[in-house]
Amino acid sequence: MNRPVKTLIHVEIFTELDRPQFHEAWIEFSSRFMAGMLSSGHTATPDTVRLLTNEALAELGPKHGFWDNLITVIPERPFLDIFGTDYLTATVSGYRGTTDDAVLDKAAQFVRDRLDGFVPDVILTYTTAPWLRRAFPDALILHKEYGAFSRPPYPESFYLDPNGKFANATINTHAEELRTYQASDEERGMIQDMRRVFRDGTIKKISPFHHIEPLMRRERKKIMLLPLQFCGHYGFEGTCKYRTQGELLRDVVERTDPEIGILVINHSTAQHHSTIPPNDLYVYLSKHHDNLFFNNDFNRVVHPSQYLLAHVDMVATVSSSVGLQALLWNKPIVALGDSHINAVADYARLEDVSADTPAEPTWDKTGAFAWLLRHYYIPASYYRAPGWLGSFAERSMTNWREGRRGLNFFEPIDTPEAIAKAWIDNIDLRVPKIRNTAPETTTVPIPRVSAEDVAKR
């Protein structure tokens, strides 16, 4: 392309979880994205780049390289009034594709008016925003989210999907194609290298939870990890029948084979926003279901689920990336909702999970995992490389205009050997991180493990 790629970066217009600047990390990533798109020598001007966001997040723009002339502010209240409802209902409806056409058209016109003639070639968005397609029907829209592996010891990774996120993601809408992908010998080697370094060489060795596994296994035939999530976001409410984490917890406990232990861990965001299950629910369930294993001291470990995966037989989740990490461990996945997790799941019903069957996946996921690592989950070292994002965007625009809508939209990120090297060379060994105190939330010590035990390494 002879001229610069005109880029619109949409960072959520609505306030999430009552925290006006909750998404500062998205502004920071957007600055890197902008730099990657402009690395061919072009400069950021109002004609080449626009950051589209609300008033609160716009205040953070200059801190991350977006000067005022690059920011288009959408006032949150009048924009939300277009939808005639609250933030969560509007975003769930938009994600599910049930928003009235007239509402989408009005929202699209509102945004076009604010952009004052700026028409992008590429749109980067972090959230569901169907009105973007109405506003700019010819633009390539890339939905950004962190990849299956993004927290230490794994390096940061992400995906850029033209079709959406969660159930709308390409890997779910084309799940059969993903499931039948045949991995090459080189791709199998890539997986082996990832497992050797991250699973066997790091997490299994440094996990602070080795002492709890025998306590659980002497009581139950299998152990299932249940990483709870947080409420107030379409990624949860829009992808399942549950409205609270308590509803999810109770349903799983009551429907699971009692010979399967259920190891529950709260989400850190839910801890901060008080959407974890209440204490009396844990107390009640523990009295009636002695296969419930929970201790809030586990949350003294930062990102505990990554380590707990070493000590369980399977994972059950609605849309948590912990479910995807089970691919690295080659452990069964139970889908509790309707999201991208379903594409790689073994079970969609808890009643089908038996304590007596082998603790291994019900189908060979080698091909699916290889494709995800080779084509979908982009290690951070790539987008930090000068010119990589701009080249990726131009290839993606070509593929989109040629009508590629399935897995064929995504070209290989690199050779399998180079991808494995990118992951391994950027491993973070400053883990596990231990908090000085456990969050002040529910504690039902099952099995009975002290805070001192959890802190042991």
Secondary structure, DSSP 8 states (H G I E B T S, - for coil): --S---EEEE--SS--TT-TTTTHHHHHHHHHHHHHHTTTS----TTTEEEEE-HHHHTTTGGGT--GGGEEE--HHHHHHHHTS-HHHHHHHHHHT-S-HHHHHHHHHHHHHHHTT---SEEEESS--THHHHH-TTSEEEEEEE-S--STTS--EEEEESS-SGGGSHHHHTHHHHHT----HHHHHHHHHHIIIIIIIIIHHH-TTTTHHHHHHTT-SEEEEEE---SSSHHHHTSSS-SSHHHHHHHHHHHS-TTEEEEEE--HHHHHHT-S--HHHHHHHHHH-TTEEB-GGGGGBSSTHHHHGGG-SEEEESS-HHHHHHHHHT--EEE-SSSGGGGG-SBS-GGG--SSS-SS-SS--HHHHHHIIIII-EEHHHHTSTTHHHHHHHHHHHHHHTT--SGGG---SS-HHHHHHHHHHT---S---B-SS--SS----BS---HHHHH--
